Amino acid sequence: MAVLLVAGTVLGVVRTRRHRPTLGQGERFGVDVSRHQGTVDWKRVVRDEIHFAYIKATEGGDFVDDHFAENWQRARDAGLERGAYHFFTLCRPGADQADNFLRTVPADASALPPAVDLELVGNCSARPPRDAVLGELHAFVGRVEAETGKKLVLYVLGDFEAEYGVLAALDRPLWVPSLLHRPEAAWQVWQVDAEAKVAGIEGSVDLDVMKDP
């Protein structure tokens, strides 16, 4: 989705590792990934004290992340909790986007609740009125929740919230970006860092914390 350096060693390989906050009771570290992270060595990820992953599945009405199926299977094989997320576009009906997500993500009662990524950066150029956007978003959320039986988690960046006021219209668990500082708002998932270093992942990756419901 959309800082302190500490030298360390993991599995005998020297690398830089950004700050990881102290976890509270019932909290655990995770990552969120897409094709931009390339091929992930999920077994090494687990050994770096990562316990869950949110994996990009879809975007809009027809785009499927070409690393999703591999990441979905291999993260589970490595023993991680995993959930799928969808990037919501302003240029396609919510029902079409829900269909794209549901036909891509295998049904799995043990998976984490699905998540939807709401941000203007990387979105299409259209800026429909608030009522129209909220209507399409409700269509997406309703369809996905009916199929999965789980409440969606909302990741809402400030630009999208300023334009459309989603948080007042949808009461759902939140995935809150607050780089390096604990959020003041209530959260289910906290995005700690957008440029973290994790064993098994080339380059940088988003580091997250999840707490028990």
Residue frames as a rotation matrix with the C-alpha (Angstrom) as fourth column:
MET 1
0.629 0.777 0.000 0.00
0.777 -0.629 0.000 0.00
0.000 0.000 -1.000 0.00
ALA 2
0.906 -0.303 0.294 1.26
-0.169 -0.898 -0.407 3.32
0.387 0.319 -0.865 0.03
VAL 3
0.931 0.238 -0.276 13.24
-0.259 0.965 -0.044 6.36
0.256 0.113 0.960 10.82
LEU 4
0.387 -0.761 0.520 15.72
-0.827 -0.037 0.561 4.58
-0.408 -0.648 -0.643 12.58
LEU 5
0.555 -0.274 -0.785 18.26
-0.432 0.712 -0.554 2.11
0.711 0.647 0.277 11.20
VAL 6
0.457 -0.385 0.801 19.66
-0.763 0.292 0.576 -0.61
-0.456 -0.875 -0.161 13.39
ALA 7
-0.249 -0.603 -0.758 22.36
-0.848 0.514 -0.130 -3.02
0.468 0.610 -0.640 12.29
GLY 8
0.234 0.352 0.906 21.45
-0.758 0.650 -0.057 -6.65
-0.609 -0.673 0.419 12.83
THR 9
-0.782 -0.444 -0.437 21.93
-0.617 0.646 0.450 -10.17
0.083 0.622 -0.779 11.61
VAL 10
0.319 0.865 0.388 19.28
-0.764 0.477 -0.435 -12.67
-0.561 -0.157 0.813 10.58
LEU 11
0.921 0.032 0.387 20.22
0.120 0.925 -0.362 -16.21
-0.370 0.380 0.848 9.60
GLY 12
0.154 -0.980 0.127 23.83
0.689 0.198 0.697 -15.14
-0.708 -0.020 0.706 9.35
VAL 13
-0.076 -0.128 0.989 23.15
0.906 -0.423 0.015 -12.39
0.416 0.897 0.148 6.79
VAL 14
-0.589 -0.169 -0.790 23.98
0.570 -0.780 -0.258 -8.82
-0.572 -0.602 0.556 7.77
ARG 15
-0.273 0.545 0.793 21.32
0.738 -0.410 0.536 -6.29
0.617 0.732 -0.290 6.80
THR 16
-0.955 0.066 0.289 19.70
-0.209 -0.842 -0.497 -3.11
0.211 -0.535 0.818 8.04
ARG 17
-0.371 0.859 -0.352 16.48
0.812 0.484 0.326 -3.35
0.451 -0.165 -0.877 10.00
ARG 18
-0.392 0.307 0.867 14.20
-0.222 -0.946 0.234 -0.49
0.893 -0.101 0.439 10.77
HIS 19
-0.846 0.067 0.528 12.75
-0.532 -0.100 -0.841 0.05
-0.004 -0.993 0.120 14.20
ARG 20
-0.309 0.807 -0.503 10.10
0.240 0.578 0.780 -2.40
0.920 0.120 -0.373 15.37
PRO 21
-0.127 0.301 0.945 7.92
-0.775 -0.625 0.095 -1.13
0.619 -0.721 0.313 18.21
THR 22
-0.962 -0.100 0.255 7.38
-0.258 0.645 -0.719 -3.04
-0.093 -0.757 -0.647 21.42
LEU 23
-0.481 0.818 -0.316 4.30
-0.016 0.352 0.936 -5.21
0.877 0.455 -0.156 21.10
GLY 24
-0.386 0.480 0.788 1.44
-0.921 -0.240 -0.305 -5.08
0.042 -0.844 0.535 23.54
GLN 25
-0.632 0.224 0.742 -0.52
-0.176 0.891 -0.419 -8.06
-0.755 -0.395 -0.523 24.80
GLY 26
0.242 0.775 0.584 -2.28
0.397 0.470 -0.788 -9.91
-0.886 0.422 -0.194 21.97
GLU 27
0.704 -0.043 -0.709 -0.30
-0.554 -0.657 -0.511 -8.09
-0.443 0.753 -0.487 19.26
ARG 28
0.237 -0.637 0.734 1.83
0.502 0.727 0.469 -9.60
-0.832 0.257 0.492 16.49
PHE 29
-0.305 -0.473 -0.826 3.88
-0.472 -0.679 0.563 -8.42
-0.827 0.562 -0.016 13.53
GLY 30
0.335 0.365 0.869 2.90
0.605 0.623 -0.495 -8.89
-0.722 0.691 -0.012 9.91
VAL 31
-0.780 -0.530 -0.332 3.54
0.030 -0.562 0.826 -7.58
-0.625 0.635 0.455 6.41
ASP 32
0.536 0.839 0.093 1.43
0.070 0.066 -0.995 -6.61
-0.841 0.540 -0.024 3.44
VAL 33
-0.565 -0.819 0.099 2.72
0.004 0.116 0.993 -7.51
-0.825 0.561 -0.062 -0.01
SER 34
0.720 0.650 -0.243 1.94
-0.305 -0.018 -0.952 -7.33
-0.623 0.760 0.185 -3.70
ARG 35
0.827 -0.403 0.392 3.75
0.559 0.529 -0.638 -8.17
0.050 0.747 0.663 -6.92
HIS 36
0.722 -0.565 0.399 6.08
-0.377 -0.805 -0.458 -5.25
0.580 0.180 -0.794 -6.18
GLN 37
0.430 -0.586 0.687 7.87
-0.775 0.152 0.614 -7.40
-0.464 -0.796 -0.388 -3.60
GLY 38
-0.177 -0.507 -0.844 8.68
-0.874 0.475 -0.102 -10.02
0.452 0.720 -0.527 -6.24
THR 39
0.274 0.204 -0.940 9.17
0.039 0.974 0.222 -13.61
0.961 -0.097 0.259 -5.13
VAL 40
0.252 -0.075 0.965 8.93
-0.907 -0.366 0.208 -13.91
0.337 -0.928 -0.161 -1.35
ASP 41
-0.491 -0.419 -0.764 10.72
-0.010 0.880 -0.476 -16.57
0.871 -0.226 -0.436 0.68
TRP 42
0.353 0.811 0.466 7.91
-0.471 -0.276 0.838 -17.07
0.809 -0.515 0.285 3.17
LYS 43
0.646 -0.176 -0.743 9.81
0.597 0.723 0.348 -19.51
0.476 -0.668 0.572 5.39
ARG 44
-0.514 -0.857 -0.041 12.46
0.743 -0.420 -0.521 -16.86
0.429 -0.298 0.853 6.02
VAL 45
-0.313 0.506 0.804 9.73
-0.286 -0.857 0.428 -14.30
0.906 -0.096 0.413 6.63
VAL 46
0.729 0.629 -0.271 8.33
0.016 0.380 0.925 -16.48
0.684 -0.679 0.267 9.42
ARG 47
0.281 -0.701 -0.655 11.74
0.914 0.404 -0.041 -16.87
0.294 -0.587 0.754 11.00
ASP 48
-0.730 -0.496 0.470 11.99
0.369 -0.865 -0.339 -13.05
0.575 -0.074 0.815 11.17
GLU 49
-0.791 0.417 -0.447 9.16
0.455 -0.086 -0.886 -13.01
-0.408 -0.905 -0.122 13.73
ILE 50
-0.694 0.639 -0.333 6.43
-0.718 -0.577 0.390 -12.22
0.057 0.510 0.858 11.21
HIS 51
-0.791 0.414 0.450 3.12
0.043 0.772 -0.634 -13.95
-0.610 -0.483 -0.629 11.98
PHE 52
0.258 0.914 0.312 0.62
0.532 0.135 -0.836 -12.72
-0.807 0.381 -0.452 9.38
ALA 53
-0.883 -0.470 -0.007 0.43
0.240 -0.463 0.853 -11.30
-0.404 0.751 0.522 5.87
TYR 54
0.382 0.893 -0.239 -2.10
0.043 -0.276 -0.960 -9.30
-0.923 0.357 -0.144 3.94
ILE 55
-0.617 -0.591 0.519 -1.67
0.425 0.304 0.853 -10.11
-0.662 0.747 0.064 0.26
LYS 56
-0.346 0.496 -0.797 -2.92
-0.688 -0.711 -0.144 -7.99
-0.638 0.499 0.587 -2.62
ALA 57
-0.277 0.364 0.889 -5.40
0.458 0.864 -0.211 -9.95
-0.845 0.348 -0.406 -4.69
THR 58
-0.013 0.491 0.871 -7.20
0.998 -0.040 0.038 -7.55
0.054 0.870 -0.490 -7.00
GLU 59
-0.711 -0.094 -0.697 -7.76
0.158 -0.987 -0.029 -4.01
-0.685 -0.131 0.716 -8.18
GLY 60
-0.552 0.547 -0.629 -10.82
-0.800 -0.559 0.217 -2.59
-0.233 0.623 0.746 -9.86
GLY 61
0.413 0.901 0.133 -13.08
-0.778 0.425 -0.463 -4.87
-0.474 0.088 0.876 -11.87
ASP 62
0.969 0.017 -0.247 -10.59
-0.174 0.756 -0.631 -7.06
0.176 0.654 0.735 -13.70
PHE 63
0.127 -0.992 -0.005 -6.99
-0.659 -0.081 -0.747 -6.67
0.741 0.099 -0.664 -12.47
VAL 64
0.993 0.037 -0.116 -5.51
0.054 0.720 0.691 -9.63
0.109 -0.693 0.713 -10.58
ASP 65
0.400 -0.903 0.158 -2.09
-0.876 -0.326 0.356 -9.35
-0.270 -0.281 -0.921 -8.92
ASP 66
0.557 -0.141 -0.818 0.06
-0.529 0.699 -0.481 -11.89
0.640 0.701 0.315 -10.76
HIS 67
-0.629 -0.761 -0.158 1.83
-0.326 0.442 -0.835 -12.95
0.706 -0.474 -0.527 -7.55
PHE 68
-0.057 0.660 0.749 -1.35
-0.981 -0.178 0.082 -13.44
0.188 -0.730 0.658 -5.54
ALA 69
0.792 0.470 -0.389 -1.93
-0.424 0.883 0.204 -17.18
0.439 0.004 0.898 -6.04
GLU 70
0.115 -0.846 -0.520 1.69
0.304 0.529 -0.792 -18.03
0.946 -0.067 0.318 -5.25
ASN 71
-0.678 -0.373 0.633 1.83
-0.397 -0.539 -0.743 -15.75
0.619 -0.755 0.217 -2.22
TRP 72
0.204 0.877 0.436 -1.51
-0.929 0.033 0.370 -17.01
0.310 -0.480 0.821 -0.94
GLN 73
0.822 0.123 -0.556 -0.46
-0.083 0.992 0.097 -20.66
0.563 -0.033 0.826 -1.04
ARG 74
0.003 -0.943 -0.333 3.14
0.416 0.304 -0.857 -20.27
0.910 -0.136 0.393 0.12
ALA 75
-0.448 -0.081 0.890 2.30
-0.652 -0.652 -0.387 -17.98
0.612 -0.754 0.240 3.03
ARG 76
0.605 0.720 0.340 -0.11
-0.777 0.439 0.452 -20.62
0.177 -0.537 0.825 4.32
ASP 77
0.705 -0.380 -0.599 2.42
0.190 0.915 -0.356 -23.41
0.683 0.137 0.717 3.74
ALA 78
-0.366 -0.913 0.182 4.92
0.119 -0.240 -0.964 -21.45
0.923 -0.331 0.196 5.85
GLY 79
-0.332 0.300 -0.894 2.45
0.904 0.370 -0.212 -21.24
0.268 -0.879 -0.394 8.70
LEU 80
-0.998 -0.021 -0.055 1.37
0.034 -0.966 -0.256 -17.59
-0.048 -0.258 0.965 8.49
GLU 81
0.032 0.987 -0.156 -2.11
0.585 -0.145 -0.798 -16.26
-0.810 -0.066 -0.582 9.02
ARG 82
-0.927 -0.372 0.048 -3.05
0.268 -0.565 0.781 -14.55
-0.263 0.736 0.623 5.78
GLY 83
0.179 0.965 -0.189 -5.75
0.449 -0.251 -0.858 -12.35
-0.875 0.069 -0.478 4.37
ALA 84
-0.362 -0.221 0.906 -6.40
0.932 -0.120 0.343 -10.78
0.033 0.968 0.249 0.98
TYR 85
-0.149 0.343 -0.927 -6.91
0.275 -0.887 -0.372 -7.14
-0.950 -0.310 0.038 0.10
HIS 86
0.149 0.356 0.922 -8.46
0.988 -0.023 -0.151 -5.24
-0.032 0.934 -0.355 -2.81
PHE 87
-0.823 -0.362 -0.438 -7.52
0.313 -0.932 0.181 -1.81
-0.474 0.012 0.881 -4.18
PHE 88
0.136 0.988 0.078 -10.81
0.768 -0.055 -0.638 0.01
-0.626 0.147 -0.766 -4.76
THR 89
-0.854 -0.423 0.304 -10.99
0.514 -0.595 0.617 2.12
-0.080 0.684 0.725 -7.90
LEU 90
-0.412 0.690 -0.596 -13.31
-0.073 -0.676 -0.733 5.05
-0.909 -0.258 0.328 -8.50
CYS 91
-0.532 0.094 -0.842 -13.83
-0.819 -0.308 0.483 4.02
-0.214 0.947 0.241 -12.14
ARG 92
-0.701 0.306 -0.644 -15.67
-0.122 0.838 0.532 0.71
0.703 0.452 -0.550 -11.75
PRO 93
0.318 0.900 0.300 -18.93
-0.594 -0.057 0.802 -0.29
0.739 -0.433 0.516 -10.07
GLY 94
-0.217 -0.402 0.890 -18.53
-0.971 0.184 -0.154 -1.75
-0.102 -0.897 -0.430 -6.61
ALA 95
0.651 0.526 0.547 -20.38
-0.472 0.845 -0.251 -4.94
-0.595 -0.095 0.798 -7.56
ASP 96
0.855 -0.402 -0.327 -17.94
-0.173 0.375 -0.911 -5.60
0.489 0.835 0.251 -10.42
GLN 97
-0.079 -0.937 0.340 -15.02
-0.749 -0.169 -0.640 -5.08
0.658 -0.305 -0.689 -8.06
ALA 98
0.053 0.179 0.982 -16.52
-0.878 0.478 -0.039 -7.45
-0.476 -0.860 0.182 -5.51
ASP 99
0.944 0.320 0.076 -16.97
-0.236 0.820 -0.521 -10.11
-0.229 0.474 0.850 -8.18
ASN 100
0.484 -0.845 -0.229 -13.34
-0.365 0.043 -0.930 -9.72
0.795 0.534 -0.288 -9.24
PHE 101
-0.281 -0.591 0.756 -12.16
-0.929 -0.031 -0.369 -10.13
0.241 -0.806 -0.540 -5.64
LEU 102
0.235 0.483 0.844 -14.40
-0.756 0.636 -0.153 -13.10
-0.610 -0.602 0.515 -4.85
ARG 103
0.986 0.109 -0.124 -13.54
-0.163 0.745 -0.646 -15.09
0.022 0.658 0.753 -7.95
THR 104
0.298 -0.952 -0.071 -9.83
-0.424 -0.066 -0.903 -14.54
0.855 0.299 -0.423 -7.29
VAL 105
-0.487 -0.485 0.726 -9.57
-0.839 0.029 -0.543 -15.28
0.243 -0.874 -0.422 -3.56
PRO 106
-0.490 0.309 -0.815 -10.29
0.098 0.949 0.301 -18.91
0.866 0.068 -0.495 -2.59
ALA 107
0.539 0.727 0.426 -12.95
-0.476 -0.155 0.866 -19.42
0.695 -0.669 0.263 0.07
ASP 108
-0.310 -0.683 -0.662 -11.17
0.383 0.547 -0.744 -20.12
0.870 -0.484 0.092 3.36
ALA 109
0.714 0.700 -0.010 -12.90
0.262 -0.253 0.931 -19.85
0.649 -0.668 -0.364 6.72
SER 110
0.501 -0.590 -0.633 -9.51
0.833 0.130 0.537 -19.67
-0.235 -0.797 0.557 8.47
ALA 111
-0.244 -0.626 0.740 -8.32
0.790 -0.571 -0.223 -16.62
0.562 0.531 0.634 6.53
LEU 112
-0.742 -0.048 -0.668 -8.08
0.462 -0.758 -0.460 -13.17
-0.485 -0.650 0.585 8.07
PRO 113
0.375 0.906 -0.195 -10.95
0.472 -0.367 -0.801 -10.80
-0.798 0.208 -0.566 7.29
PRO 114
0.080 -0.326 0.942 -10.63
0.977 -0.163 -0.139 -9.31
0.199 0.931 0.305 3.80
ALA 115
-0.113 -0.204 -0.972 -9.43
0.477 -0.870 0.127 -5.72
-0.872 -0.449 0.195 3.53
VAL 116
0.571 0.284 0.770 -10.09
0.812 -0.330 -0.481 -2.88
0.118 0.900 -0.419 1.11
ASP 117
-0.415 -0.838 -0.354 -7.49
0.785 -0.527 0.325 -0.24
-0.459 -0.143 0.877 0.25
LEU 118
0.654 0.695 0.299 -8.95
0.756 -0.608 -0.243 3.27
0.013 0.385 -0.923 -0.23
GLU 119
-0.068 -0.691 -0.720 -6.57
0.386 -0.683 0.620 5.93
-0.920 -0.236 0.313 -1.51
LEU 120
0.835 0.393 -0.386 -6.41
-0.127 -0.545 -0.829 8.46
-0.536 0.741 -0.405 -4.33
VAL 121
-0.047 -0.921 -0.387 -2.74
-0.891 -0.137 0.433 7.94
-0.452 0.365 -0.814 -5.19
GLY 122
-0.920 -0.357 0.162 -2.62
-0.233 0.830 0.506 5.32
-0.315 0.428 -0.847 -7.93
ASN 123
-0.136 0.946 0.295 -6.38
0.397 0.325 -0.858 5.54
-0.908 0.000 -0.419 -8.48
CYS 124
-0.165 0.163 0.973 -8.06
0.979 -0.091 0.181 6.52
0.118 0.982 -0.144 -11.73
SER 125
-0.914 -0.327 0.242 -8.57
0.330 -0.944 -0.028 10.18
0.238 0.055 0.970 -12.58
ALA 126
-0.095 0.964 0.247 -12.33
0.237 -0.219 0.946 10.25
0.967 0.148 -0.207 -11.99
ARG 127
-0.992 -0.092 -0.085 -13.61
0.105 -0.235 -0.966 11.97
0.069 -0.968 0.243 -8.86
PRO 128
-0.280 0.960 0.013 -17.31
0.445 0.118 0.888 11.09
0.851 0.255 -0.460 -8.59
PRO 129
-0.019 0.345 0.938 -19.47
-0.664 -0.706 0.246 12.79
0.747 -0.619 0.243 -5.96
ARG 130
-0.727 -0.364 0.582 -19.41
-0.686 0.351 -0.637 11.45
0.027 -0.863 -0.505 -2.40
ASP 131
0.125 0.861 0.493 -22.87
-0.765 0.400 -0.504 9.85
-0.631 -0.315 0.709 -2.52
ALA 132
0.720 0.122 -0.683 -21.96
-0.626 0.539 -0.564 7.91
0.299 0.834 0.464 -5.67
VAL 133
-0.280 -0.918 -0.282 -18.66
-0.571 0.395 -0.720 6.68
0.772 -0.041 -0.634 -4.25
LEU 134
-0.649 0.059 0.758 -20.21
-0.715 0.293 -0.635 5.63
-0.260 -0.954 -0.148 -0.95
GLY 135
0.487 0.873 0.021 -22.95
-0.780 0.445 -0.439 3.79
-0.393 0.198 0.898 -2.83
GLU 136
0.539 -0.360 -0.762 -20.42
-0.484 0.608 -0.630 1.80
0.689 0.708 0.153 -4.84
LEU 137
-0.583 -0.787 0.205 -18.32
-0.593 0.239 -0.769 1.16
0.556 -0.569 -0.606 -1.75
HIS 138
-0.217 0.604 0.767 -21.36
-0.825 0.307 -0.475 -0.13
-0.522 -0.736 0.431 0.14
ALA 139
0.750 0.487 -0.447 -22.11
-0.659 0.607 -0.444 -2.43
0.056 0.628 0.776 -2.81
PHE 140
0.023 -0.843 -0.538 -18.57
-0.449 0.472 -0.759 -3.82
0.893 0.259 -0.367 -2.66
VAL 141
-0.724 -0.350 0.594 -18.54
-0.666 0.130 -0.735 -4.24
0.180 -0.927 -0.328 1.10
GLY 142
0.107 0.877 0.469 -21.99
-0.887 0.297 -0.353 -5.81
-0.449 -0.378 0.810 1.26
ARG 143
0.733 0.158 -0.661 -21.23
-0.560 0.692 -0.455 -8.37
0.386 0.704 0.596 -1.44
VAL 144
-0.198 -0.903 -0.381 -17.85
-0.350 0.429 -0.833 -9.40
0.916 -0.032 -0.401 -0.03
GLU 145
-0.679 -0.036 0.733 -19.08
-0.734 0.049 -0.678 -9.59
-0.011 -0.998 -0.060 3.56
ALA 146
0.413 0.899 0.145 -22.09
-0.872 0.436 -0.223 -11.68
-0.264 -0.034 0.964 2.53
GLU 147
0.647 -0.208 -0.733 -19.83
-0.375 0.751 -0.544 -14.19
0.664 0.627 0.409 0.78
THR 148
-0.318 -0.914 -0.253 -17.07
-0.119 0.303 -0.946 -14.37
0.941 -0.270 -0.205 3.38
GLY 149
0.563 0.607 -0.561 -19.12
0.512 0.277 0.813 -13.96
0.649 -0.745 -0.155 6.54
LYS 150
-0.059 -0.672 -0.738 -16.54
0.974 -0.202 0.107 -11.51
-0.221 -0.712 0.666 7.89
LYS 151
0.865 0.294 -0.407 -16.49
0.260 -0.956 -0.139 -7.74
-0.430 0.015 -0.903 8.35
LEU 152
0.518 -0.688 0.508 -14.06
0.606 -0.124 -0.786 -6.02
0.604 0.715 0.352 6.03
VAL 153
0.162 -0.590 -0.791 -11.09
0.743 -0.454 0.491 -4.10
-0.649 -0.668 0.365 7.36
LEU 154
0.906 0.223 0.359 -10.79
0.405 -0.700 -0.588 -0.56
0.121 0.678 -0.725 5.96
TYR 155
-0.203 -0.943 -0.264 -7.43
0.839 -0.306 0.450 0.97
-0.505 -0.130 0.853 5.02
VAL 156
0.723 0.560 0.404 -8.25
0.682 -0.673 -0.287 4.63
0.111 0.483 -0.869 4.33
LEU 157
-0.446 -0.895 0.002 -5.54
0.891 -0.445 -0.089 7.14
0.080 -0.038 0.996 3.48
GLY 158
-0.384 0.247 -0.890 -6.02
0.461 -0.783 -0.416 10.78
-0.800 -0.570 0.187 4.39
ASP 159
-0.919 0.021 -0.393 -6.51
-0.321 -0.618 0.717 11.94
-0.228 0.786 0.575 0.81
PHE 160
-0.674 0.701 -0.233 -9.44
0.276 0.532 0.801 9.56
0.685 0.475 -0.552 0.27
GLU 161
-0.260 0.570 -0.780 -10.98
0.962 0.084 -0.259 10.36
-0.083 -0.818 -0.570 3.64
ALA 162
-0.653 -0.029 -0.757 -10.73
0.156 -0.983 -0.097 14.12
-0.741 -0.181 0.647 3.03
GLU 163
-0.906 0.276 -0.320 -12.51
-0.394 -0.278 0.876 13.72
0.153 0.920 0.361 -0.31
TYR 164
-0.365 0.770 -0.523 -15.22
-0.207 0.481 0.852 11.21
0.908 0.419 -0.015 0.65
GLY 165
-0.324 0.269 0.907 -15.63
-0.932 -0.258 -0.256 10.99
0.165 -0.928 0.335 4.44
VAL 166
-0.153 0.229 -0.961 -15.69
-0.276 0.924 0.264 7.21
0.949 0.305 -0.078 4.48
LEU 167
-0.863 -0.336 -0.377 -15.13
0.202 0.455 -0.868 6.75
0.463 -0.825 -0.324 8.21
ALA 168
-0.739 0.658 0.147 -18.39
-0.553 -0.466 -0.691 8.47
-0.386 -0.592 0.708 9.11
ALA 169
0.066 0.807 -0.586 -20.31
-0.991 0.123 0.059 6.30
0.120 0.577 0.808 6.67
LEU 170
0.433 -0.002 -0.901 -18.82
-0.194 0.976 -0.096 2.85
0.880 0.217 0.422 7.33
ASP 171
0.392 -0.266 0.881 -18.31
-0.916 -0.020 0.402 1.48
-0.089 -0.964 -0.251 10.84
ARG 172
0.882 -0.199 -0.427 -15.71
0.030 0.928 -0.370 -1.21
0.470 0.314 0.825 10.26
PRO 173
0.630 -0.751 -0.199 -12.42
0.492 0.188 0.850 -2.34
-0.601 -0.633 0.488 11.82
LEU 174
0.938 -0.275 -0.209 -9.61
-0.345 -0.784 -0.516 -0.03
-0.022 0.556 -0.831 10.73
TRP 175
0.395 -0.905 0.157 -6.14
0.915 0.403 0.029 -0.60
-0.089 0.132 0.987 9.34
VAL 176
0.973 0.096 -0.212 -4.46
0.127 -0.982 0.137 2.64
-0.195 -0.160 -0.968 10.35
PRO 177
0.293 -0.916 0.273 -1.22
0.707 0.015 -0.707 4.02
0.644 0.400 0.652 8.84
SER 178
0.964 -0.114 0.240 0.82
-0.240 -0.758 0.607 5.76
0.113 -0.643 -0.758 11.53
LEU 179
0.528 -0.800 -0.284 4.48
0.172 0.429 -0.887 5.45
0.832 0.420 0.364 10.70
LEU 180
-0.424 -0.860 -0.285 6.58
0.294 0.167 -0.941 4.58
0.857 -0.483 0.182 13.76
HIS 181
-0.882 0.173 0.439 4.03
-0.463 -0.495 -0.735 6.01
0.090 -0.851 0.517 16.25
ARG 182
-0.749 0.663 0.000 1.08
0.626 0.707 -0.329 4.20
-0.218 -0.246 -0.944 17.80
PRO 183
-0.523 0.619 0.585 -2.18
0.259 -0.539 0.802 5.54
0.812 0.571 0.122 16.39
GLU 184
-0.923 0.305 0.235 -4.42
-0.357 -0.449 -0.819 7.55
-0.144 -0.840 0.524 18.65
ALA 185
-0.023 0.957 -0.289 -7.51
-0.986 0.026 0.164 6.27
0.165 0.289 0.943 16.85
ALA 186
0.298 0.225 0.928 -8.92
-0.468 0.881 -0.064 2.81
-0.832 -0.415 0.368 17.44
TRP 187
-0.024 -0.376 -0.926 -7.33
-0.985 0.165 -0.042 0.20
0.168 0.912 -0.374 15.17
GLN 188
0.891 0.223 0.395 -7.34
-0.267 0.962 0.060 -3.48
-0.367 -0.159 0.917 14.35
VAL 189
0.435 -0.816 0.381 -4.23
0.900 0.407 -0.156 -3.33
-0.028 0.411 0.911 12.16
TRP 190
0.758 -0.307 -0.576 -1.53
-0.100 -0.926 0.363 -0.69
-0.645 -0.217 -0.733 12.45
GLN 191
0.722 -0.587 0.368 0.81
0.548 0.160 -0.821 0.06
0.423 0.794 0.437 9.54
VAL 192
0.663 -0.531 -0.528 4.04
0.458 -0.270 0.847 0.83
-0.592 -0.803 0.064 11.35
ASP 193
-0.188 -0.865 -0.464 6.49
-0.245 -0.416 0.875 1.35
-0.951 0.279 -0.134 8.49
ALA 194
0.849 0.488 -0.202 6.29
-0.277 0.084 -0.957 1.62
-0.450 0.869 0.206 4.70
GLU 195
0.509 -0.747 -0.427 9.98
-0.606 0.042 -0.795 0.81
0.612 0.663 -0.431 4.13
ALA 196
0.568 -0.246 0.786 10.71
-0.666 0.425 0.614 -2.02
-0.484 -0.871 0.078 6.56
LYS 197
-0.256 -0.695 -0.672 13.34
-0.847 0.497 -0.191 -4.69
0.466 0.520 -0.716 6.05
VAL 198
0.480 0.458 0.748 12.18
-0.721 0.692 0.039 -8.27
-0.500 -0.557 0.663 6.53
ALA 199
-0.615 -0.735 0.286 14.15
-0.479 0.636 0.605 -11.43
-0.627 0.235 -0.743 5.86
GLY 200
-0.454 0.396 0.798 12.95
0.587 0.807 -0.066 -13.26
-0.670 0.438 -0.599 2.75
ILE 201
0.706 0.680 0.197 11.74
0.631 -0.478 -0.611 -10.08
-0.321 0.556 -0.766 1.02
GLU 202
-0.356 -0.837 0.415 13.98
0.934 -0.337 0.122 -8.15
0.038 0.431 0.902 -1.35
GLY 203
-0.551 0.107 0.828 13.87
0.163 -0.959 0.232 -4.41
0.819 0.263 0.511 -0.90
SER 204
-0.927 0.223 0.301 11.41
-0.371 -0.432 -0.822 -2.74
-0.053 -0.874 0.483 1.43
VAL 205
-0.477 0.821 -0.312 7.96
0.473 0.540 0.697 -3.83
0.741 0.185 -0.646 2.58
ASP 206
0.019 0.584 0.811 5.13
-0.624 -0.627 0.466 -2.51
0.781 -0.515 0.353 4.73
LEU 207
-0.830 -0.239 -0.504 5.39
0.261 0.633 -0.729 -3.66
0.493 -0.736 -0.464 8.34
ASP 208
-0.016 0.926 0.377 2.14
-0.452 -0.343 0.824 -4.02
0.892 -0.157 0.424 10.29
VAL 209
-0.985 -0.089 0.146 0.91
-0.170 0.425 -0.889 -4.92
0.017 -0.901 -0.434 13.75
MET 210
-0.144 0.968 -0.204 -2.36
-0.246 0.164 0.955 -6.73
0.958 0.188 0.215 14.36
LYS 211
-0.801 -0.037 0.598 -4.10
-0.598 0.095 -0.796 -7.16
-0.027 -0.995 -0.098 17.67
ASP 212
-0.846 0.532 -0.040 -6.58
0.533 0.845 -0.031 -9.81
0.017 -0.048 -0.999 18.72
PRO 213
-0.363 0.785 0.503 -10.18
0.116 -0.497 0.860 -8.75
0.925 0.370 0.090 18.08
